[in-house]
Amino acid sequence: VAAQKCRKRKLNAILNLEEDVCNLQTQKESLKKEHSQCCKLLNQIKQKLNSLYHDIFSRLRDDQGRPVNPCQYVIHCSGNGSVFITPKHLDKSEQKQDNRKEQKQM
């Protein structure tokens, strides 16, 4: 009788584990689909942002009325909603300073 109960518990455990595996495989497939959709959406957003970036730079002019070169400037958006451009060389030096500050704080 003890051996029968032991075998029954073992079979129940195996059945429960097989059910868990099936549920996890279903969840995995669902997450793969969701990941794929998120990647597609992210790529669409990147394309729109890139298009907006080029549209903004096509309209910008310097003090002499010449078009602003997007290879030399970066667009920044602040938390209060203001937008401004800065030269890339300044942007890189600011990032280096920010990185140094963050490393010192750690």
Biopython code that builds the backbone (N, CA, C, O; Angstrom):
import numpy as np
from Bio.PDB.StructureBuilder import StructureBuilder

atoms = [
    (1, "VAL", "N", (0.840, -1.195, 0.000)),
    (1, "VAL", "CA", (0.000, 0.000, 0.000)),
    (1, "VAL", "C", (0.881, 1.253, 0.000)),
    (1, "VAL", "O", (0.604, 2.208, -0.725)),
    (2, "ALA", "N", (1.922, 1.247, 0.800)),
    (2, "ALA", "CA", (2.826, 2.399, 0.856)),
    (2, "ALA", "C", (3.498, 2.618, -0.498)),
    (2, "ALA", "O", (3.659, 3.752, -0.948)),
    (3, "ALA", "N", (3.886, 1.518, -1.138)),
    (3, "ALA", "CA", (4.528, 1.633, -2.446)),
    (3, "ALA", "C", (3.558, 2.174, -3.486)),
    (3, "ALA", "O", (3.953, 2.967, -4.341)),
    (4, "GLN", "N", (2.286, 1.758, -3.430)),
    (4, "GLN", "CA", (1.270, 2.274, -4.359)),
    (4, "GLN", "C", (1.095, 3.776, -4.174)),
    (4, "GLN", "O", (1.042, 4.526, -5.149)),
    (5, "LYS", "N", (1.004, 4.213, -2.919)),
    (5, "LYS", "CA", (0.833, 5.644, -2.639)),
    (5, "LYS", "C", (2.050, 6.428, -3.134)),
    (5, "LYS", "O", (1.913, 7.526, -3.675)),
    (6, "CYS", "N", (3.220, 5.864, -2.948)),
    (6, "CYS", "CA", (4.453, 6.521, -3.413)),
    (6, "CYS", "C", (4.458, 6.661, -4.932)),
    (6, "CYS", "O", (4.784, 7.723, -5.462)),
    (7, "ARG", "N", (4.090, 5.574, -5.637)),
    (7, "ARG", "CA", (4.018, 5.628, -7.108)),
    (7, "ARG", "C", (2.971, 6.636, -7.564)),
    (7, "ARG", "O", (3.190, 7.366, -8.531)),
    (8, "LYS", "N", (1.830, 6.678, -6.868)),
    (8, "LYS", "CA", (0.759, 7.621, -7.232)),
    (8, "LYS", "C", (1.234, 9.061, -7.052)),
    (8, "LYS", "O", (0.978, 9.907, -7.908)),
    (9, "ARG", "N", (1.925, 9.347, -5.945)),
    (9, "ARG", "CA", (2.449, 10.699, -5.713)),
    (9, "ARG", "C", (3.468, 11.073, -6.803)),
    (9, "ARG", "O", (3.487, 12.200, -7.298)),
    (10, "LYS", "N", (4.300, 10.110, -7.155)),
    (10, "LYS", "CA", (5.313, 10.335, -8.190)),
    (10, "LYS", "C", (4.647, 10.655, -9.525)),
    (10, "LYS", "O", (5.053, 11.599, -10.203)),
    (11, "LEU", "N", (3.636, 9.888, -9.911)),
    (11, "LEU", "CA", (2.921, 10.142, -11.162)),
    (11, "LEU", "C", (2.226, 11.497, -11.138)),
    (11, "LEU", "O", (2.245, 12.218, -12.136)),
    (12, "ASN", "N", (1.611, 11.854, -10.008)),
    (12, "ASN", "CA", (0.957, 13.168, -9.875)),
    (12, "ASN", "C", (1.974, 14.293, -10.011)),
    (12, "ASN", "O", (1.706, 15.314, -10.644)),
    (13, "ALA", "N", (3.148, 14.095, -9.407)),
    (13, "ALA", "CA", (4.199, 15.113, -9.506)),
    (13, "ALA", "C", (4.649, 15.269, -10.956)),
    (13, "ALA", "O", (4.848, 16.386, -11.432)),
    (14, "ILE", "N", (4.808, 14.147, -11.654)),
    (14, "ILE", "CA", (5.219, 14.191, -13.058)),
    (14, "ILE", "C", (4.157, 14.887, -13.909)),
    (14, "ILE", "O", (4.486, 15.713, -14.760)),
    (15, "LEU", "N", (2.885, 14.553, -13.680)),
    (15, "LEU", "CA", (1.796, 15.188, -14.438)),
    (15, "LEU", "C", (1.764, 16.700, -14.180)),
    (15, "LEU", "O", (1.573, 17.487, -15.107)),
    (16, "ASN", "N", (1.950, 17.094, -12.926)),
    (16, "ASN", "CA", (1.959, 18.527, -12.585)),
    (16, "ASN", "C", (3.129, 19.238, -13.269)),
    (16, "ASN", "O", (2.982, 20.351, -13.773)),
    (17, "LEU", "N", (4.287, 18.583, -13.278)),
    (17, "LEU", "CA", (5.452, 19.187, -13.930)),
    (17, "LEU", "C", (5.251, 19.292, -15.436)),
    (17, "LEU", "O", (5.640, 20.293, -16.039)),
    (18, "GLU", "N", (4.653, 18.280, -16.052)),
    (18, "GLU", "CA", (4.373, 18.336, -17.488)),
    (18, "GLU", "C", (3.397, 19.464, -17.798)),
    (18, "GLU", "O", (3.547, 20.153, -18.807)),
    (19, "GLU", "N", (2.408, 19.657, -16.949)),
    (19, "GLU", "CA", (1.448, 20.747, -17.134)),
    (19, "GLU", "C", (2.144, 22.095, -16.995)),
    (19, "GLU", "O", (1.879, 23.024, -17.757)),
    (20, "ASP", "N", (3.042, 22.191, -16.007)),
    (20, "ASP", "CA", (3.802, 23.435, -15.836)),
    (20, "ASP", "C", (4.657, 23.727, -17.064)),
    (20, "ASP", "O", (4.752, 24.877, -17.492)),
    (21, "VAL", "N", (5.276, 22.700, -17.631)),
    (21, "VAL", "CA", (6.103, 22.884, -18.827)),
    (21, "VAL", "C", (5.250, 23.399, -19.984)),
    (21, "VAL", "O", (5.655, 24.320, -20.695)),
    (22, "CYS", "N", (4.078, 22.810, -20.172)),
    (22, "CYS", "CA", (3.185, 23.273, -21.243)),
    (22, "CYS", "C", (2.783, 24.730, -21.042)),
    (22, "CYS", "O", (2.787, 25.517, -21.989)),
    (23, "ASN", "N", (2.434, 25.087, -19.803)),
    (23, "ASN", "CA", (2.054, 26.472, -19.505)),
    (23, "ASN", "C", (3.211, 27.428, -19.762)),
    (23, "ASN", "O", (3.016, 28.512, -20.311)),
    (24, "LEU", "N", (4.414, 27.028, -19.365)),
    (24, "LEU", "CA", (5.577, 27.889, -19.584)),
    (24, "LEU", "C", (5.912, 28.027, -21.065)),
    (24, "LEU", "O", (6.333, 29.097, -21.506)),
    (25, "GLN", "N", (5.730, 26.958, -21.836)),
    (25, "GLN", "CA", (5.975, 27.043, -23.280)),
    (25, "GLN", "C", (4.975, 27.991, -23.939)),
    (25, "GLN", "O", (5.338, 28.766, -24.824)),
    (26, "THR", "N", (3.718, 27.927, -23.505)),
    (26, "THR", "CA", (2.696, 28.847, -24.030)),
    (26, "THR", "C", (3.046, 30.289, -23.664)),
    (26, "THR", "O", (2.938, 31.196, -24.490)),
    (27, "GLN", "N", (3.463, 30.481, -22.420)),
    (27, "GLN", "CA", (3.840, 31.821, -21.974)),
    (27, "GLN", "C", (5.052, 32.323, -22.754)),
    (27, "GLN", "O", (5.120, 33.497, -23.118)),
    (28, "LYS", "N", (6.004, 31.433, -23.007)),
    (28, "LYS", "CA", (7.201, 31.806, -23.772)),
    (28, "LYS", "C", (6.831, 32.265, -25.176)),
    (28, "LYS", "O", (7.344, 33.278, -25.651)),
    (29, "GLU", "N", (5.954, 31.537, -25.840)),
    (29, "GLU", "CA", (5.519, 31.916, -27.188)),
    (29, "GLU", "C", (4.805, 33.265, -27.168)),
    (29, "GLU", "O", (5.002, 34.097, -28.053)),
    (30, "SER", "N", (3.987, 33.465, -26.163)),
    (30, "SER", "CA", (3.273, 34.730, -26.032)),
    (30, "SER", "C", (4.258, 35.882, -25.837)),
    (30, "SER", "O", (4.108, 36.946, -26.438)),
    (31, "LEU", "N", (5.258, 35.662, -25.000)),
    (31, "LEU", "CA", (6.259, 36.701, -24.768)),
    (31, "LEU", "C", (7.104, 36.964, -26.015)),
    (31, "LEU", "O", (7.504, 38.102, -26.263)),
    (32, "LYS", "N", (7.376, 35.924, -26.798)),
    (32, "LYS", "CA", (8.114, 36.107, -28.051)),
    (32, "LYS", "C", (7.325, 36.991, -29.011)),
    (32, "LYS", "O", (7.886, 37.885, -29.646)),
    (33, "LYS", "N", (6.015, 36.738, -29.115)),
    (33, "LYS", "CA", (5.179, 37.559, -29.990)),
    (33, "LYS", "C", (5.154, 39.002, -29.503)),
    (33, "LYS", "O", (5.271, 39.938, -30.294)),
    (34, "GLU", "N", (5.001, 39.172, -28.193)),
    (34, "GLU", "CA", (4.970, 40.522, -27.623)),
    (34, "GLU", "C", (6.298, 41.237, -27.865)),
    (34, "GLU", "O", (6.312, 42.424, -28.191)),
    (35, "HIS", "N", (7.408, 40.526, -27.708)),
    (35, "HIS", "CA", (8.732, 41.102, -27.950)),
    (35, "HIS", "C", (8.869, 41.532, -29.406)),
    (35, "HIS", "O", (9.383, 42.611, -29.699)),
    (36, "SER", "N", (8.407, 40.681, -30.308)),
    (36, "SER", "CA", (8.473, 40.999, -31.733)),
    (36, "SER", "C", (7.659, 42.256, -32.049)),
    (36, "SER", "O", (8.114, 43.123, -32.795)),
    (37, "GLN", "N", (6.463, 42.350, -31.481)),
    (37, "GLN", "CA", (5.617, 43.530, -31.698)),
    (37, "GLN", "C", (6.281, 44.779, -31.127)),
    (37, "GLN", "O", (6.241, 45.844, -31.742)),
    (38, "CYS", "N", (6.891, 44.644, -29.953)),
    (38, "CYS", "CA", (7.568, 45.796, -29.344)),
    (38, "CYS", "C", (8.754, 46.245, -30.187)),
    (38, "CYS", "O", (8.998, 47.443, -30.332)),
    (39, "CYS", "N", (9.491, 45.290, -30.743)),
    (39, "CYS", "CA", (10.626, 45.638, -31.604)),
    (39, "CYS", "C", (10.153, 46.374, -32.855)),
    (39, "CYS", "O", (10.770, 47.354, -33.272)),
    (40, "LYS", "N", (9.063, 45.903, -33.451)),
    (40, "LYS", "CA", (8.518, 46.575, -34.637)),
    (40, "LYS", "C", (8.082, 47.989, -34.291)),
    (40, "LYS", "O", (8.360, 48.932, -35.032)),
    (41, "LEU", "N", (7.401, 48.132, -33.166)),
    (41, "LEU", "CA", (6.938, 49.446, -32.740)),
    (41, "LEU", "C", (8.118, 50.366, -32.450)),
    (41, "LEU", "O", (8.096, 51.543, -32.809)),
    (42, "LEU", "N", (9.137, 49.835, -31.806)),
    (42, "LEU", "CA", (10.325, 50.625, -31.509)),
    (42, "LEU", "C", (10.996, 51.099, -32.800)),
    (42, "LEU", "O", (11.421, 52.251, -32.891)),
    (43, "ASN", "N", (11.092, 50.225, -33.786)),
    (43, "ASN", "CA", (11.686, 50.619, -35.068)),
    (43, "ASN", "C", (10.858, 51.699, -35.757)),
    (43, "ASN", "O", (11.418, 52.619, -36.354)),
    (44, "GLN", "N", (9.527, 51.599, -35.681)),
    (44, "GLN", "CA", (8.672, 52.629, -36.268)),
    (44, "GLN", "C", (8.899, 53.963, -35.564)),
    (44, "GLN", "O", (8.980, 55.006, -36.214)),
    (45, "ILE", "N", (9.000, 53.932, -34.250)),
    (45, "ILE", "CA", (9.225, 55.163, -33.484)),
    (45, "ILE", "C", (10.585, 55.755, -33.837)),
    (45, "ILE", "O", (10.716, 56.970, -33.981)),
    (46, "LYS", "N", (11.602, 54.895, -33.979)),
    (46, "LYS", "CA", (12.933, 55.385, -34.359)),
    (46, "LYS", "C", (12.897, 56.040, -35.728)),
    (46, "LYS", "O", (13.523, 57.080, -35.932)),
    (47, "GLN", "N", (12.173, 55.447, -36.671)),
    (47, "GLN", "CA", (12.063, 56.026, -38.011)),
    (47, "GLN", "C", (11.360, 57.385, -37.965)),
    (47, "GLN", "O", (11.778, 58.332, -38.632)),
    (48, "LYS", "N", (10.290, 57.468, -37.172)),
    (48, "LYS", "CA", (9.572, 58.738, -37.060)),
    (48, "LYS", "C", (10.448, 59.794, -36.399)),
    (48, "LYS", "O", (10.448, 60.953, -36.814)),
    (49, "LEU", "N", (11.189, 59.398, -35.379)),
    (49, "LEU", "CA", (12.076, 60.337, -34.695)),
    (49, "LEU", "C", (13.177, 60.810, -35.633)),
    (49, "LEU", "O", (13.513, 61.994, -35.659)),
    (50, "ASN", "N", (13.728, 59.898, -36.391)),
    (50, "ASN", "CA", (14.762, 60.260, -37.366)),
    (50, "ASN", "C", (14.202, 61.208, -38.417)),
    (50, "ASN", "O", (14.862, 62.174, -38.798)),
    (51, "SER", "N", (13.007, 60.941, -38.879)),
    (51, "SER", "CA", (12.359, 61.812, -39.856)),
    (51, "SER", "C", (12.126, 63.201, -39.258)),
    (51, "SER", "O", (12.370, 64.213, -39.914)),
    (52, "LEU", "N", (11.657, 63.242, -38.024)),
    (52, "LEU", "CA", (11.432, 64.512, -37.341)),
    (52, "LEU", "C", (12.742, 65.265, -37.165)),
    (52, "LEU", "O", (12.803, 66.479, -37.359)),
    (53, "TYR", "N", (13.773, 64.546, -36.802)),
    (53, "TYR", "CA", (15.099, 65.136, -36.620)),
    (53, "TYR", "C", (15.568, 65.807, -37.913)),
    (53, "TYR", "O", (16.031, 66.947, -37.899)),
    (54, "HIS", "N", (15.441, 65.082, -39.033)),
    (54, "HIS", "CA", (15.858, 65.653, -40.322)),
    (54, "HIS", "C", (14.961, 66.817, -40.731)),
    (54, "HIS", "O", (15.439, 67.793, -41.310)),
    (55, "ASP", "N", (13.675, 66.724, -40.436)),
    (55, "ASP", "CA", (12.756, 67.813, -40.761)),
    (55, "ASP", "C", (13.120, 69.073, -39.977)),
    (55, "ASP", "O", (13.111, 70.177, -40.522)),
    (56, "ILE", "N", (13.439, 68.898, -38.702)),
    (56, "ILE", "CA", (13.816, 70.050, -37.878)),
    (56, "ILE", "C", (15.075, 70.702, -38.429)),
    (56, "ILE", "O", (15.129, 71.920, -38.594)),
    (57, "PHE", "N", (16.096, 69.880, -38.715)),
    (57, "PHE", "CA", (17.348, 70.447, -39.215)),
    (57, "PHE", "C", (17.200, 71.053, -40.602)),
    (57, "PHE", "O", (17.948, 71.966, -40.951)),
    (58, "SER", "N", (16.261, 70.573, -41.396)),
    (58, "SER", "CA", (16.075, 71.166, -42.725)),
    (58, "SER", "C", (15.492, 72.573, -42.618)),
    (58, "SER", "O", (15.623, 73.369, -43.548)),
    (59, "ARG", "N", (14.856, 72.882, -41.505)),
    (59, "ARG", "CA", (14.247, 74.198, -41.319)),
    (59, "ARG", "C", (15.122, 75.171, -40.532)),
    (59, "ARG", "O", (14.880, 76.378, -40.560)),
    (60, "LEU", "N", (16.125, 74.667, -39.837)),
    (60, "LEU", "CA", (16.971, 75.523, -39.016)),
    (60, "LEU", "C", (17.976, 76.288, -39.857)),
    (60, "LEU", "O", (18.483, 75.778, -40.856)),
    (61, "ARG", "N", (18.261, 77.519, -39.444)),
    (61, "ARG", "CA", (19.244, 78.366, -40.111)),
    (61, "ARG", "C", (20.122, 79.013, -39.046)),
    (61, "ARG", "O", (19.670, 79.293, -37.936)),
    (62, "ASP", "N", (21.384, 79.247, -39.402)),
    (62, "ASP", "CA", (22.279, 79.940, -38.484)),
    (62, "ASP", "C", (22.086, 81.456, -38.612)),
    (62, "ASP", "O", (21.169, 81.923, -39.287)),
    (63, "ASP", "N", (22.960, 82.206, -37.956)),
    (63, "ASP", "CA", (22.829, 83.671, -37.955)),
    (63, "ASP", "C", (22.957, 84.289, -39.342)),
    (63, "ASP", "O", (22.409, 85.363, -39.591)),
    (64, "GLN", "N", (23.674, 83.626, -40.248)),
    (64, "GLN", "CA", (23.849, 84.145, -41.601)),
    (64, "GLN", "C", (22.803, 83.588, -42.570)),
    (64, "GLN", "O", (22.863, 83.875, -43.766)),
    (65, "GLY", "N", (21.857, 82.805, -42.081)),
    (65, "GLY", "CA", (20.802, 82.263, -42.917)),
    (65, "GLY", "C", (21.154, 80.950, -43.605)),
    (65, "GLY", "O", (20.384, 80.455, -44.428)),
    (66, "ARG", "N", (22.307, 80.387, -43.276)),
    (66, "ARG", "CA", (22.717, 79.116, -43.862)),
    (66, "ARG", "C", (22.077, 77.957, -43.093)),
    (66, "ARG", "O", (21.817, 78.078, -41.896)),
    (67, "PRO", "N", (21.825, 76.843, -43.769)),
    (67, "PRO", "CA", (21.260, 75.680, -43.065)),
    (67, "PRO", "C", (22.223, 75.166, -41.997)),
    (67, "PRO", "O", (23.440, 75.185, -42.182)),
    (68, "VAL", "N", (21.666, 74.710, -40.886)),
    (68, "VAL", "CA", (22.476, 74.159, -39.807)),
    (68, "VAL", "C", (22.823, 72.715, -40.157)),
    (68, "VAL", "O", (21.955, 71.933, -40.547)),
    (69, "ASN", "N", (24.112, 72.371, -40.013)),
    (69, "ASN", "CA", (24.592, 71.037, -40.371)),
    (69, "ASN", "C", (24.253, 70.043, -39.244)),
    (69, "ASN", "O", (24.744, 70.201, -38.127)),
    (70, "PRO", "N", (23.424, 69.024, -39.519)),
    (70, "PRO", "CA", (23.059, 68.065, -38.478)),
    (70, "PRO", "C", (24.232, 67.203, -38.016)),
    (70, "PRO", "O", (24.150, 66.560, -36.969)),
    (71, "CYS", "N", (25.317, 67.182, -38.782)),
    (71, "CYS", "CA", (26.502, 66.428, -38.364)),
    (71, "CYS", "C", (27.293, 67.166, -37.286)),
    (71, "CYS", "O", (28.115, 66.568, -36.591)),
    (72, "GLN", "N", (27.041, 68.465, -37.150)),
    (72, "GLN", "CA", (27.800, 69.271, -36.205)),
    (72, "GLN", "C", (27.001, 69.661, -34.966)),
    (72, "GLN", "O", (27.573, 70.178, -34.007)),
    (73, "TYR", "N", (25.685, 69.424, -34.967)),
    (73, "TYR", "CA", (24.837, 69.858, -33.851)),
    (73, "TYR", "C", (23.948, 68.719, -33.350)),
    (73, "TYR", "O", (23.690, 67.745, -34.057)),
    (74, "VAL", "N", (23.491, 68.874, -32.116)),
    (74, "VAL", "CA", (22.617, 67.894, -31.468)),
    (74, "VAL", "C", (21.397, 68.623, -30.929)),
    (74, "VAL", "O", (21.514, 69.728, -30.399)),
    (75, "ILE", "N", (20.228, 68.011, -31.062)),
    (75, "ILE", "CA", (18.996, 68.581, -30.511)),
    (75, "ILE", "C", (18.814, 68.084, -29.087)),
    (75, "ILE", "O", (18.947, 66.892, -28.810)),
    (76, "HIS", "N", (18.506, 69.018, -28.183)),
    (76, "HIS", "CA", (18.241, 68.672, -26.781)),
    (76, "HIS", "C", (16.837, 69.108, -26.415)),
    (76, "HIS", "O", (16.378, 70.173, -26.828)),
    (77, "CYS", "N", (16.159, 68.283, -25.640)),
    (77, "CYS", "CA", (14.844, 68.624, -25.114)),
    (77, "CYS", "C", (14.945, 68.628, -23.600)),
    (77, "CYS", "O", (15.383, 67.646, -23.001)),
    (78, "SER", "N", (14.544, 69.720, -22.982)),
    (78, "SER", "CA", (14.610, 69.781, -21.522)),
    (78, "SER", "C", (13.300, 69.295, -20.920)),
    (78, "SER", "O", (12.312, 69.100, -21.629)),
    (79, "GLY", "N", (13.303, 69.105, -19.625)),
    (79, "GLY", "CA", (12.126, 68.607, -18.925)),
    (79, "GLY", "C", (10.947, 69.553, -18.986)),
    (79, "GLY", "O", (9.800, 69.121, -18.879)),
    (80, "ASN", "N", (11.213, 70.848, -19.159)),
    (80, "ASN", "CA", (10.124, 71.824, -19.198)),
    (80, "ASN", "C", (9.554, 72.012, -20.601)),
    (80, "ASN", "O", (8.672, 72.846, -20.807)),
    (81, "GLY", "N", (10.056, 71.235, -21.569)),
    (81, "GLY", "CA", (9.505, 71.289, -22.921)),
    (81, "GLY", "C", (10.266, 72.163, -23.888)),
    (81, "GLY", "O", (9.919, 72.207, -25.068)),
    (82, "SER", "N", (11.296, 72.865, -23.431)),
    (82, "SER", "CA", (12.056, 73.695, -24.357)),
    (82, "SER", "C", (13.027, 72.832, -25.159)),
    (82, "SER", "O", (13.541, 71.822, -24.678)),
    (83, "VAL", "N", (13.261, 73.267, -26.403)),
    (83, "VAL", "CA", (14.125, 72.536, -27.325)),
    (83, "VAL", "C", (15.229, 73.475, -27.772)),
    (83, "VAL", "O", (14.969, 74.629, -28.113)),
    (84, "PHE", "N", (16.472, 72.981, -27.773)),
    (84, "PHE", "CA", (17.586, 73.802, -28.237)),
    (84, "PHE", "C", (18.632, 72.900, -28.873)),
    (84, "PHE", "O", (18.630, 71.684, -28.677)),
    (85, "ILE", "N", (19.538, 73.527, -29.649)),
    (85, "ILE", "CA", (20.607, 72.753, -30.282)),
    (85, "ILE", "C", (21.939, 73.204, -29.706)),
    (85, "ILE", "O", (22.110, 74.365, -29.333)),
    (86, "THR", "N", (22.880, 72.270, -29.641)),
    (86, "THR", "CA", (24.224, 72.574, -29.175)),
    (86, "THR", "C", (25.223, 71.893, -30.119)),
    (86, "THR", "O", (24.910, 70.873, -30.732)),
    (87, "PRO", "N", (26.405, 72.456, -30.226)),
    (87, "PRO", "CA", (27.434, 71.797, -31.036)),
    (87, "PRO", "C", (27.782, 70.432, -30.451)),
    (87, "PRO", "O", (27.796, 70.257, -29.232)),
    (88, "LYS", "N", (28.061, 69.475, -31.315)),
    (88, "LYS", "CA", (28.351, 68.113, -30.853)),
    (88, "LYS", "C", (29.587, 68.057, -29.979)),
    (88, "LYS", "O", (29.622, 67.294, -29.014)),
    (89, "HIS", "N", (30.605, 68.848, -30.294)),
    (89, "HIS", "CA", (31.825, 68.789, -29.486)),
    (89, "HIS", "C", (31.548, 69.236, -28.050)),
    (89, "HIS", "O", (32.168, 68.722, -27.119)),
    (90, "LEU", "N", (30.630, 70.183, -27.855)),
    (90, "LEU", "CA", (30.248, 70.584, -26.498)),
    (90, "LEU", "C", (29.429, 69.498, -25.828)),
    (90, "LEU", "O", (29.578, 69.246, -24.632)),
    (91, "ASP", "N", (28.578, 68.864, -26.588)),
    (91, "ASP", "CA", (27.735, 67.803, -26.059)),
    (91, "ASP", "C", (28.587, 66.652, -25.554)),
    (91, "ASP", "O", (28.313, 66.105, -24.486)),
    (92, "LYS", "N", (29.614, 66.278, -26.301)),
    (92, "LYS", "CA", (30.480, 65.171, -25.902)),
    (92, "LYS", "C", (31.249, 65.510, -24.637)),
    (92, "LYS", "O", (31.397, 64.661, -23.758)),
    (93, "SER", "N", (31.743, 66.747, -24.531)),
    (93, "SER", "CA", (32.492, 67.123, -23.329)),
    (93, "SER", "C", (31.569, 67.159, -22.118)),
    (93, "SER", "O", (31.983, 66.798, -21.016)),
    (94, "GLU", "N", (30.313, 67.592, -22.307)),
    (94, "GLU", "CA", (29.347, 67.593, -21.199)),
    (94, "GLU", "C", (29.039, 66.171, -20.758)),
    (94, "GLU", "O", (28.910, 65.907, -19.563)),
    (95, "GLN", "N", (28.920, 65.254, -21.710)),
    (95, "GLN", "CA", (28.652, 63.857, -21.365)),
    (95, "GLN", "C", (29.810, 63.267, -20.580)),
    (95, "GLN", "O", (29.592, 62.517, -19.628)),
    (96, "LYS", "N", (31.039, 63.594, -20.966)),
    (96, "LYS", "CA", (32.202, 63.095, -20.239)),
    (96, "LYS", "C", (32.191, 63.619, -18.809)),
    (96, "LYS", "O", (32.480, 62.870, -17.876)),
    (97, "GLN", "N", (31.858, 64.913, -18.622)),
    (97, "GLN", "CA", (31.797, 65.491, -17.287)),
    (97, "GLN", "C", (30.701, 64.818, -16.467)),
    (97, "GLN", "O", (30.908, 64.511, -15.293)),
    (98, "ASP", "N", (29.538, 64.587, -17.073)),
    (98, "ASP", "CA", (28.438, 63.920, -16.376)),
    (98, "ASP", "C", (28.835, 62.503, -15.973)),
    (98, "ASP", "O", (28.537, 62.065, -14.862)),
    (99, "ASN", "N", (29.508, 61.786, -16.877)),
    (99, "ASN", "CA", (29.950, 60.421, -16.572)),
    (99, "ASN", "C", (30.935, 60.417, -15.410)),
    (99, "ASN", "O", (30.875, 59.544, -14.544)),
    (100, "ARG", "N", (31.846, 61.394, -15.390)),
    (100, "ARG", "CA", (32.817, 61.478, -14.287)),
    (100, "ARG", "C", (32.096, 61.736, -12.974)),
    (100, "ARG", "O", (32.431, 61.132, -11.956)),
    (101, "LYS", "N", (31.104, 62.631, -12.985)),
    (101, "LYS", "CA", (30.348, 62.932, -11.779)),
    (101, "LYS", "C", (29.626, 61.696, -11.273)),
    (101, "LYS", "O", (29.625, 61.422, -10.073)),
    (102, "GLU", "N", (29.000, 60.934, -12.200)),
    (102, "GLU", "CA", (28.276, 59.725, -11.827)),
    (102, "GLU", "C", (29.222, 58.691, -11.234)),
    (102, "GLU", "O", (28.873, 58.012, -10.269)),
    (103, "GLN", "N", (30.438, 58.564, -11.813)),
    (103, "GLN", "CA", (31.390, 57.587, -11.313)),
    (103, "GLN", "C", (31.879, 57.974, -9.932)),
    (103, "GLN", "O", (32.087, 57.102, -9.088)),
    (104, "LYS", "N", (32.069, 59.264, -9.680)),
    (104, "LYS", "CA", (32.500, 59.717, -8.356)),
    (104, "LYS", "C", (31.438, 59.463, -7.302)),
    (104, "LYS", "O", (31.754, 59.147, -6.155)),
    (105, "GLN", "N", (30.174, 59.600, -7.694)),
    (105, "GLN", "CA", (29.073, 59.391, -6.748)),
    (105, "GLN", "C", (28.934, 57.927, -6.365)),
    (105, "GLN", "O", (28.458, 57.614, -5.274)),
    (106, "MET", "N", (29.343, 57.028, -7.252)),
    (106, "MET", "CA", (29.226, 55.590, -6.975)),
    (106, "MET", "C", (30.304, 55.217, -6.022)),
    (106, "MET", "O", (30.412, 54.052, -5.637)),
]
sb = StructureBuilder()
sb.init_structure("model")
sb.init_model(0)
sb.init_chain("A")
sb.init_seg("    ")
for serial, (resi, resn, name, xyz) in enumerate(atoms, 1):
    if name == "N":
        sb.init_residue(resn, " ", resi, " ")
    sb.init_atom(name, np.array(xyz, "f"), 0.0, 1.0, " ", f" {name:<3s}", serial, name[0])
structure = sb.get_structure()
